[in-house]
Amino acid sequence: MADYGPKMSRLSEPHQRFVVALVDQLAAGGGMNYGQAAAAAGYPLWRQGGSNESKRVKQSQRQRGHEIMQREDVLDALHEVAGKNLRALAAVAVHRLGKMVEDPKSKGHATAVLATLDRTGYGAEQRISVEHTDLTGDALLARIEVLARKHGLDPAKLLGGAVPAVKVIEHEK
């Protein structure tokens, strides 16, 4: 038995063969053909009918494959296998990135160098400054009063008589 993860291990053997067939198709450089995967997994063209039916229903491999791909457990297992394959490719990607960094004539040399520096803690430093102004409650009322007075308006009329006691400090230019 292959070394499957928990999601793949929970599948029935035919469903496991179906997922493996899809992954093999991709490894061979093709796309995913659900019908071929169903055939490779050993699914018959015939299946039992519904709960009240004892007759067999003919179904194409393509239909069968599509039906299998609608199952959440199959999709979860396929995702699990794809993730495992992606993690395995990380070593290849690191090796190839290293080759690009080491070859100044490589087409992507500068990008590879910058990406490597950025992901290893030597990227450009960013400073983000956040300035918070309290515009709630009394602070908002005080701000409205200051602006009203600056423009020669009566703050009490703007605020409906609720003018907080604010000390206005004038400064000379």
N, C-alpha and C positions, 0 to 999 in steps of 0.2 A: 504494500500500500504506500502511496506517495505521502510525503510530509505536508499534509494540508493544514491550513489554519482552521480555527473553530467554525467559521461560517461555511467553508467548503466541506468540512467534516460532517456537518449536519445534513447535507444534501444526500438524497438517495444515490446509489451508484450510477444509474443512468443520467441523472442530472449532473453528477460530477464529470462523467464522460462528455456530456454536452459542453460544459464550461471549458474543459481541457481542449476539446475540439476547436472551440472559438479562439482560445489563446494560441493554439498551434497554427490556425489559419493566419493570425496576425504575425506570428513569428516567421511564417513562410513568406511574408511580404504582401499578403493579400488583405482583403477586407473581411468583415465578419459575414458569413453566409449561414443564416440560421437553419435553412433546410439541409445543407451539407452537414452541419454540426449535429442535427437531429439524426440524420442517417448514420454518421460516424458513431454516435452514442448508442446506436442500436434500436432506436425507436421504430416500431412497426408502422406501416401505413394504415393499420387498422387499430381501432380502440373501441372499448365497450361504449355503448350508448348511455343515455341519461339514467337516472335512478329507477324509472319505471320501464326502461327499455332493456331488453336482453339482446337486442340485435347489435351487430358491429357496424360502426360508421367508418366509411372510407375517408381518409384525410391525406392531403398531400404533405410531403416532408416540410415544405415551406410553411404551411399552415401550422404544422406541429411545432416547428422551431419558433415561430412567432408566438405561439401559445406559451411555450416554455419561457420565452424571454419576458413575459408579462409577470412572472412570479417574482415576488420581492426577495425570496430566499436565494433564487438563482442570481438576481441582480446584485445582491449583497456579496455572494460568493465571488462573482466576477470582479466586483470592486476590490475585494480582498486580494485576489490573485494579481490584479493590475497594480495595486499598491506595493505588493511584494516585488513584482518585477521592476517597478519604478525605483524602489530603494536599491535594488541590485544594480541599476544603471547609474547610480550616483558615483560609484567608483570610476566607471568609464568616463563620465562627464568631467570629473575632477582631473583625470589623466589627460584628457583632450584639452581642457582649459590650461593645464600646465604646459602642454606643448605650444599652445598659442602664446602664452606669456613669455616663454623662452625664445620664441622665434620673432624677432623684430620685423621680419618681412611678411609675417602672417597678415592676411587681410583684416582680421579682427583683433590684432595685437593690442591696440590702444584700448579698445572696449574691454578686452579680457583683463588687461592690467587694472583698469579702473574698477571693474566688477570684483576682482579678487581683493583689491585694497578695501573697497566698500564693505565687503562681506567678512572681512577679517579685522575690522575695527579701525582701519586707517582711512576711512572715507571722510569726505568734507564734513566739517562740524557745522551744525545748524543751531542757531539760537532763536528760540521762539519766546517773545515777550507778550504776556497777556496783561492788559490793563483793565481792571474792573471798576466801573462807576456804579455806585449804588443809586438806582433810580426808583426806589420803592419807598412807600410811606413818607416819613418826614423829610427824607433827603429829596424826594421828588417835589414835594410842596415847597421846600426851601429854594430849589433850583427855579421853579416857576416864579416865585416871588422876586428873586434876583433878576431874572430876565424881564419880568413885567416892569420893575422899577427902572431898569436900564433903558427901556423903550418908552418910559413915561406913562405907563398904564397903572391902573389901580389893581393891585394883587387881590384885594378883597372881592372885587367884581369878578375876576377870573376864577377865583377859588370858592366863590359862594360864601364869603365871610370867614372861612377857615384858614386864616393866615397864621402860620406858626411864627413864634418869636425867633427871628433870624438876625444875627448880627452881620450887617453888611460892611465889609471892609473895602474902602476905596483905596486905590493906589494911584499915584501920580505918574504921568508919563514923562 
